[in-house]
Amino acid sequence: MSGIKAVLKSLLARLFSRENVFALLLCLIVLLVIIVTADTSPQWIYQGF
């Protein structure tokens, strides 16, 4: 069981490296800015209706 635990720990350490955490935070910040600033719906969606 300790072998599986060590593999899982190294996988999580590789997955949540400093670079990946910064990339994830940057992506979340960009998504949040897009959601907050998109106060009106785009008009091209409703052109066919």
C-alpha positions, 0 to 999 in steps of 0.5 A, a space after each residue: 500500500 505504501 507504494 501506491 501512496 508514494 505514486 499518488 503523492 508524487 502525481 499530486 506534487 507534479 500536478 499541483 506544481 507552482 507553475 500549474 497553480 499560477 496557470 490555473 489562477 490566471 485562467 480563473 482570473 480571466 474567466 472572472 473578468 469576462 463574466 463580470 464585464 459581460 453585462 449585456 448579451 451579444 446581439 449576434 446571437 439573437 439576429 435570427 429570431 
